[in-house]
């Protein structure tokens, strides 16, 4: 890694993370099966109620991996020179049980409404437990912005 700019403060990094969560539309979602087989999938999201609201088909390995509810999920935004890592837990929300305001927010942001698609689409919320953010090697110290579900700044 190269270092060309001074490191951002943790406060600035948190603000940058929150802006990215508000503006970005897609993220990489990593899960693992009960047998430990990894699966990586790009999914759209909306940052709502301090969670990432996402949606995919029930047949997608991502959702199947999350159905047990006891395995972590890793969500990554950005690229290698401006990355946000979010480790959390997933809570499945069947489409008929999702509040209309949440589904509307998702549809408005990603310009696609799963409620009008195949009924196998299911929403889930990623509840962040750990958030890390850095751009260059000089930001690796202090990259933890949230641990145990609580912001550090």
N, C-alpha and C positions, 0 to 999 in steps of 0.2 A: 504494500500500500504506500502511496505517496501522501505527503502532508503538505498542503499548499496554503491552507487557511488555518487560523487559530481555532481551537475547539470551541464549539458552542457550549454555553452553560446548560446545566440540566433543565433549567426553567425554559430556555429557548428550545431545547430539544423536545420537551413535552408539548410546547405550543406547536412546533413543527409536526409532531406526531398527530395531534388533534386536528390540525389543518389537513394533513394527508388523509386521515380517517374520514373527514367530511367530504373531501374533494375526489379522492381516488374511487374508482368503480370496481376494480378487480384486484384479487390477491391470490397467491399460491397457498393452497391448503394441504397440509401434510397430515396423514393419519396412518395408523397401522392396524392390521387385523389382529384377532386374538392370537394367531400364530406368529405375529411379528412381521408379516409381510407389509412393506411400506407401500403407500399410495400417495401420489402427488397430483393435485387437480387445480386448475385455475377456476375460480368462481367469483361471481359478482357479489357485492355486499353493500349494505347501507349501515352506517354507524348510527345506532338508535338505542336509547335507554342504556347507554354505556356498554353496549354489546355490539358485535358485528352480526347483523341479520343476513343470512345466506339461504340459498335454496338450490336443491338439486333433486334428481329423480331418486326414488327409493331403491332402484336397482344399481345406482352408482356405488362403487366400492367405498367412496367417502362416507356416504350415509350409512351403509352397512357396518362400516368400522366404528361409527359413532353410536350405533343403536344400543350397545351395552351400557353406555353412559359412564363407564369407569376408566376410559382411556383418554389421555390428553390429545389435544389438537394443536398443531402449530400453524400459524398464519403469518405469511411474510409479504410485506409490501415494499415496493421500491426495487432498486437494483443494488449491486454489490458496493457501490460508492455512496449510497444513501439508503440504508436498510432499516426497516422496522420489523422486529420479530415479536410476535404475540403468542404466548403459550397460554392456553386456557382449557376450559371444559365446554362441552357442547350440550345444549339442551334442545331436544327435538320438539318442534311445534307443528303439529299437523295443520295443513293449510286451513281447514274449516275452523280451527281454534285460534288462529292468529287474528288479533284485533285488526279491523279494517284499516285503521290509521297506519299501522305498521306495514301492512301489505301495500297500501297506497304509497307510502314513502319509498319502499323498495321499487315498486313499479315506476315511480316518477324518476328515481335516480338512474336506474339501469335501462329505462325505456323498454321494459318487457315485464309483462304481468303473468306470473306462473299460474294465477287463478284461472286464466283463460287458456291454459295449455293442458296437456295430459294430466289426468288426476293423480298420477304417481309422483308429482312434484311435492316435496315436503320442505318446509322451512326449518332452519335450526339457528340457534343463537350461540355464538361463541362468547363466553364470559371470560374476559381476560384475567389471568392470575399473575402473569409476568409480562412486562413490556420492556424491550430493549431497543435502543436506537443509536446508530453511529454512522458517520460518513467515512472517516479515515482512521488510521491507527491512533492518532492523538485523541480520538473520542472513545476509544475502547474502555479506558478507565472511566468509571461513572456511567456506563451505558445502561445500567438498570434504572428504569424510570418508575417501574411498578414491581412490587413483589407481594406475594400472598394476597393479590387482589386490591392492594392499596397503593395509590400514587405516593412516591417518595418525595415529590416536589409539588 
